[in-house]
Amino acid sequence: MRWLVCQFLIVVGCIAQQVAFDLYDEGVNLEESLITRYYKKANDSLLWGPYRSALYFGIRPRYPKSLLSGLMWFSVNDYQSIGSMRHFYEQSDNMGRANWVAYDPRIGGRQIIEDNDCHVTITIDFVKSTDGLSWGTKVKAEPHAGYEETKISFVWYSGLEGEKQSDNGVDETEIERTGYFKLSNQKNILGYEDNLQFAGISEELGAFELEINDGPKKNRHPSGSEVDADLGLDPSLAHHYSLRVPDDNTWKARDIFITMLQESVKDLETNIGTIGQLAPENLFIIRDLHNFEGNLHFVQKVYQGSCEFDVIYTNALTPTPERITFQNIDKRIKANAERFDANFAEHFQLQKPFQSEKYMGFAKEILSGLLGGLSYMYGNHLVDRETVFDEDTFESHELKGSFEGPHELFTLVPSRPFFPRGFYWDEGFHLMPLIGYDSDLVLDIIKSWFNLIDDEGWIAREQILGPEARSRVPSQFQVQSPHIVNPPTLTLVLTSLLETISETNKFGDIAEPNNLDTDDKTEEPELGNFLMKNPEVLFNYTREIYPKLKSHLDMFRKTQQGYIEEFDRSIENNEVFRWRGRTKTHCLASGLDDYPRAQPVDVAELNVDLISWIGIMTRSLRLMAEILNQKDDIADLEDIEKNIKNNIEKIHWSDQNNAYCDVSVDDDDEDVFVCHKGYVSLLPFLTRLIPESDVQKLEHVIDMITNPEELWSPFGVRSLSKSDSNYKTGEDYWRSPIWINMNYLILKSIQEYYNTSINLMSSGLRSKFEDAYHDLRLNVVNNVFKQWEKTGFVWEQYNDETGEAKGAKNFLGWTSAVLLMMAMPERIIN
């Protein structure tokens, strides 16, 4: 009775809240400023999505504890395939293809999965209502040639999380649900012919309904074995199972389903004896043996041959004309596809020779797959703040963390099947292709990351939030240390955005933020580039994140500072740096894990890539200080930036090697260059910290890039020089392979230095830059495209000798930078 009273109060509260804030009620007159309407519209447009990107298809809203849904499937052609039930997207799954091919998180899109074990191609369409509060999905399966009669079982699940502790009146507490989610149909343990309908309500979502149909009449169900109808094993019917699970357990839906299925099989063995007489499509039907009713619901359907079905979620606030229904979902899917194509064409004008239809389809899949990795994560993570790294031995440490948080993060992931979590140094590269497409989304993600900055200015380099995320990470990699940082690539994105604004002087004379909440603008905000088009709003955004980014820079400069006086280094400032936490074989903090460094390892080491990253971070913060008119900070940051540039030249440039190098000391504690030509030595060039007037060094850099015995290959610029003694040794992760993110930075820097330094270049140097730009762009794009056609996937890295794909598949994180290359001009010409 107590539970029912609580639920009644929740319902009354939610309904009252909806009435009070029903923007669609003509009787309600709410005066809202442009910025208020923008934030509401923007947040609603991104409320729902396939944000459980570690799954083939998992839907959730951007709320910590709410409604989580997912799709599972398995073949019932035999008794073994149940062991290969699809749920989490796994690297080892035998897929010919599995990616979003036309997707925008504000409207939805299409994913295509070619399951070679189940012998079907599954198409999943996801669409959202105009207000963003409701959604629908269509699941369609088409058997492969020769398997037209294949039988497949689909399982849809939805679970409502949300718990709180309450006093039960006897000095104890008990867990109560903060909402409810129930089957509306009359319960039938034998199965359901009609649509299955569910109703729910929660504090975050308000009142909602979810309905699942059986698809069109052309769908066929297998007949299965002749069995007693009372057993509830009819594969022509939909089957439902419900139970109560605690928060942070809905993600275990596959294991829960298998456990309940095993219980059903055991019961059948007890009641009918041998189960060998049952066809797989009968045996593997989940049965409601206990008449449970809880917050997690499974709906199972079994089909034979081609099939499709729909799932519709409707929020009570969505006005009736805007709701997605079984009758209009096909029309909505078509309209979304047309809208995506139009948005792509507007923002990505592919340049020669990548303007054909085949490259266009490839480019759309790259963008869609990148956006399809957009994830919302919430929960605790493991941090070790006690372990101090032993700098005498540089041995690896087993970190022992304790839980901190909970935190939330809105992020793109590097690879859904292999790295379905947030990576700090990857994220900047993830966002680069989206700057022109949806800068509002970019700034939303950046803000989410910077909200994680702690009181010391630190962000964990890997974001493994909550038990679902931890389930995909080996235990030795779960604990993070505040002594270890990561390349701050988000500053590359911020710098690009802020330089664009500064060049156009859109901020004008803004000295103080406008009171936008009382601004009486009436126009409808347009999503995508609203913040960039409204400098007063971007001013407020910049002011909000500036203190966090400033503390972040201070943390880098403090914790990663190199030794100066201890080794009598003749510099007048402290702007030299060393990656902390490196071992004899790896420098994980740098992001270039096994890239060769100084041997023997020594505390005297200074790293040229780290000083470059801190330099670009300083530049970004200086631009923000200029926008905010922080005069004292501007002067300080200008000095830091100047000192960093000077030290890169004075400390890290080697005339003997004609390259920028790491520095260590010899037996007499005298500085020596440690030169391993490759991505590390290119960092001052990639961050544009080489003086534009120093064309001699620029020529040395371009010569190293284009030398086939150093970095040049027919498929892109390799990570380590072919002439280096460490080339292709050890695990060979960053010791030869081609990485697309770094190749994009190389291409972009060639273009930018050409434009800024052309008047100082000789005709021969101009030709070197022009040829390198043209050939590198062609080589990289053509090889990534070729491997995509061959394998069905975009990959983490590529072999520098053969071009073959390597590493994690569906690596639509920074490999998506290939899309930017396709949109760059074919040639740079004076």
URRA-V750692 format. One line per field, one symbol per residue. phi: phi as a letter, one per 20 degrees, with the letter a starting at -180 (. if undefined). psi: psi as a letter, one per 30 degrees, with the letter a starting at -180 (. if undefined). Layout:
BEGIN
phi->???
psi->???
END
This chain:
BEGIN
phi->.gffffffffffffffffffcffeeffeddecfgfffffffffffdfdaffeffefbbdbeecgcbedcadcbbfdfbeefgfdgebffdgefedeaaafdbbcfecorcdccdefeemcdddddcccfgenecbbbddcccffgncfdfdcddcdcbceepcbecfenclcdcecfebbbcfefffbfepceefecccbbbfeemebccccddnfffgcdfemefcfgffmdffedeccbcbecfgmcgfegfffffffffffffffffednfdffefgfefeefceedlfbbedcdcdccccmfaabcccdceffffgfefecfedffffffffffffgfffffdcefdgeddfffffffffffffffffefcdcbqfcecdddfdffeedlefdefcecfcpfccbdbedfbfeccebecfeffgfgegfegefbfffgfffgfffffefefendcffcdddnfffffdcggfdfedcfeddbgefgfffgfffffffffelffldfdcffeffdfeedfffeepcfffecgfffgfgfffegfffffffgfgfefdfeecffcleecdbdecbcfenfdfdccfgfndhdgfcfcffbfffcdffffffffffffffffffffelefffgfffffffffffffgffededffelbecfcccefemefcedddfrfffegfffeldfgfeefffffffffffeefeddfbfdqeffcgfeffegldlfleccrgedffffffffffgfffffedgfdeffffgffffffffffgfgfffffffffffdncecfbcffednffbmfeleeefffffffffeeffcdcf
psi->eeeeeeeeeeeeeeeeeeefgjffjffkjkjkleeeeeeeeeeefgeklhfifflejkkllhkejajkllklllkhfafffffhkkdkjkefkikfkjlkfjkkfffaakkkjjjfefhlkkkjkkllleffflllkkkkkjllkfhfgkkkkkjkkkkjljllklkgfhglllkkkgaljlkflkkjfflkelkkkkklkleefakllkkkagalffkkkkealjlkfffhgjfflkkkkklkkllgfefgeeeeeeeeeeeeeeeeeeegbkgffklefeehkkkifghljafkkkkkkklkakllllkkkkkffkkeffkklfegeeeeeeeeeeeeeeeeeefjjklkhhgleeeeeeeeeeeeeeffgkkkkkallkkjgekkkjgefhllkjkjllklalllkjlklejefeihlkkefeeeeefeffefeifeeeeeeeeeefffkaffgkkkfkjijleeeffgkkefgeklkffkalkifffeeeeeeeeeeeefhffbgjfkkliffgkhkflkkkleheeffifeeeeeeeeefeeeeeeeeeeeeefgklkdefghkilglgiklkklglaffkieeffidgkkakklkkffkkkeeeeeeeeeeeeeeeeeeeefhieeeeeeeeeeeeeeeeeeeeefkjeefhlkllkalafggkkkkjjjkbeeffeeefghfkkffifeeeeeeeeeegjffdfklfglklfkkffkffkglbfhehgelkkeeeeeeeeeeeeeeeefgeffkleeeeeeeeeeeeeeeeeeeeeeeeeeeefflklelkkfeffkklbklhigcfffffeeeffllelkk.
END
